[in-house]
Amino acid sequence: MSARPVRGRRPGAPDTRAEVLDAARESFAEKGFRGTTIRAVAAAAGVDPSLVHHYFGSKDDLFLAALQMPVDPRELLAPVVAQGPDGAGERLLRSFLSVWDDPTIQVHLLAVARTMLTDDAGRLLKEGFLPVVVGPVLAALVRDRPEDRIPLISSQIVGLILTRYVFAVPGMAQLPAEDLVARMGPVLQHYLTGDLP
């Protein structure tokens, strides 16, 4: 008679949630977002897949938890999306800068950014963060041609992270947030709603 799989929390495990997160981090790092499954993470942590769903919900939520994001970008940008596409370029940038320019949060975001940019030439960024987090938020703001607009907007956001925060390029790192919004906001707005060739 074969043993039945254990359901729910394992007896005597003091922090099963942390073990699931450790297993998820290893899987995302080794196999990327696409190659990671809830079932495989559960097996590596020695728990039933339903427990992973209980703790984290979806694979997208597990991914964000594994990255140890100090804020959920989907929640941060929900008010931007709720107000619609008109003026969204500046609102998007203001929300982004309000978090990234906060020194208590910035150190954590930099760690996440460096992890995503260096891991297998940015595989987590390409396979996970952009399509899971950035893509759905931006898709709600573009009027047409999301396959063209979302990569253009993403290029501006990733470029901003690199030049202002990761490499601290002079002229970008010291630029006041409102000046940056005034200069880049119209560019983002054009990519969101303007005419594209």
N, C-alpha and C positions, 0 to 999 in steps of 0.2 A: 504494500500500500504506500503510495507516494505521499510525501508531505504536501499539504496545501499551502499556497503562498500566504504570508502574513499580511493581513489588511490593517491599514491605519498605522498609528505610531508604534514603533517597536518597543517592547518592554525594556525598561532600564536605560533608554537613550536620553541623555539629558538635553541635548539640543539637536534634534533631528532636522529642524529647519536649516540650521547652519551647515549641517552635513549635506543636505540637498543643494544648498547654494554652492558649496565647495565643489560638488560633483558637476553642477551646471557650469561653473567657471572653467573647470578643466575641459569639459566637453566643448563649450563654445570656443575656447582657445585652441583646442586640438582639431576640431571638426568644422568650425565655423557655425554660423547661424543655421544654414540649411541642413547641415549634417547632424545637428543635434536634435534629439527627440525627447519628449517628456518620458517615454518609456525607458530609454537608455539612461537618462539622468536618474530616474527612480531606481533602476537596477544597480547603478554604481553606488547609490546612497543606501541600498538595501531596504527600500521601502516600496510600497504599492504606488503605482502612478496616480491613483486617486488622491493620495496624500499630497503629492506635488501640486495637483490642481487645487486642493483645499488651501494650501499655503499661498500659492502664487497665481492661481487662475489660469491664464493662457501662457503659451510659450513666449509670446511677446512680453508679458509681464515678468516672467521668469528671467528673460534676457535683461530687462532693465534692472531687476533686483540684483542679478549677477554682476552687472557693471557697477553697482553701488552708486547709482546716480543720487545726488543729494536732493534733486527735485525731479518730478516726473514732467518731462517736456510737454507731454500731451495735456496735462492739467494746466501748466503754465500758459500754453497757447490757446486754450479753449476760449477765453474771452476775446482773443483776436479773431478767431474763426466765427464766433457768435455775432460779431458786428459786420460780417460780410467782407467781400473783396475790396470795396472802395476804401481807400486809405489804409489798407492792410499792410502795405510795405513798411510804412513808418511805425505802425503799431507792433508789427512783428519784430522789428529791430529794437524798439524800446523795451519790449518784454525780454528779448534775448539779452540786451545789455544790462537790464536791471538785475539779472541773475549773475551773469559773467563778471560784472564789475563789482559785485559784492565780495570783499576779500575773504569772508568766512566760508563762502560757497566756492569761490574761484579755485582754491587749492584742490578741492575734490574734483571739480570739473576738469581741471588740467590733468589730473591723474587718469581720469576716464578717457580724455582726448588722446593722451599719449599712448594709452593701451590700445585704443582702436586704430590709431594711425600706424603703430609699429607692428602690430600682430599680423604676421603673414601679409605684409604690404597692404594693410588696411582692409583685410577680408571682413572683419566684424563691422567696419564702417560701411562697406559696400553691400554686404549680404544682410546685415542686421539693422544697424542704426538708421541708415537712410531709408530703406524701404519700410521698416517697422514703425519708426517714430516720425521722421521728417515727411516722408511721402504721404501718409494718410492726412496729416495736418494740412499740408500744402494743397493736396487734392481738393480739400473742401473750400479752398480760396481761389483756385484757378477756374476760369470760365470755359476754357477749351484747351486742347492740345497739352494735357498734363505730361505726356511722354516727352515733350520738348521743354515745357516750363519748369517742371520740378527739378531736373538736373541743372538748369541754369541758376535757379534760386539756391539749390544746394551748393553749387560751386562758390557762390558769394558767401554763404554762411560758413562753409569749411575754410575758405580763404580768409575770412575775418577772424576765425578762431586761430588759425596759424599765424597771421601777421600781427594781430593785436595781443594775443595771449601766450601762445606757445613760443614764438620767436621774438616777441616784443619789438617789432620793427619800429624804429623811431618814425614819428609822424603818424603812426597808427596807434601805438601803445599809449601815447600821451594825449591824443585827441579827445577833447571833451565829448561825452556821449551825445549831447544834442547836436554838436557839429557833425558827428558821424551819422546821426539820423538824418540830418538835412542833406548830407552828401550822398549817402547810400540808399536812403529810403525811396527816392524816386526810381533808382535802378531796380530795386526789388519790386516796386509797384509795376514798373514796365514789364518785368518778367512775369508778374502775376496776371496782369490784365491788358497790357499794351499789345500793339500789333507786332507780330514776329514775321521775319522774312520766310 
